[in-house]
């Protein structure tokens, strides 16, 4: 069952979708496992046969601990913070509510939604009328390049996956299409 919050205020409805605790818990367990593996490489690197030098094992251990330690930190932060991932309301879609609480993809800018599957993972593509405008407005260089890549490969700078959210793929797609239909009655989604 999908777990998202629906709020009705005086003038609008607001649907808030949070991160999936199951997914975060899985990432936490995986990160803990690899941090333990990294510690093993550091503590017992001289007994491993990675070449003739324990330096290689120690180096791998340090890299694994750094990478998965960061994953562990992020997982713990998300597990206890349960970040808001998506807001759907009268204005449109708020794709990054934590960092950009006013950067909506407006309903009037959305043409339709489609879905694709890549290696078992479903993505909802948000097709907008003027994708270049959204790309030009992005100030983060990494996000801007990612948006260009998405536009080039999927005909839109925006996509969503329900795998990181506390909602199933079909439920997400249904909410988006209902919102588009409701706030743009001439659209079918």
Secondary structure, DSSP 4 states (H G I P E B T S, - for coil): ----EEEE-SS-EEEEEEBPHHHHHHHHHHHHHHHHHHHHHHHSGGGS-SSS-HHHHHHHHHHHHHHHHHHHHHHHHHHHH--EEEEEESSEEETTTTT-TT-EEEGGGEEEEEEEEETTEEEEEEEETTHHHHHHH---HHHHHHHHHHHHHHSSSEEE-GGGBTS-HHHHHHHHHHHHHHHSTT---
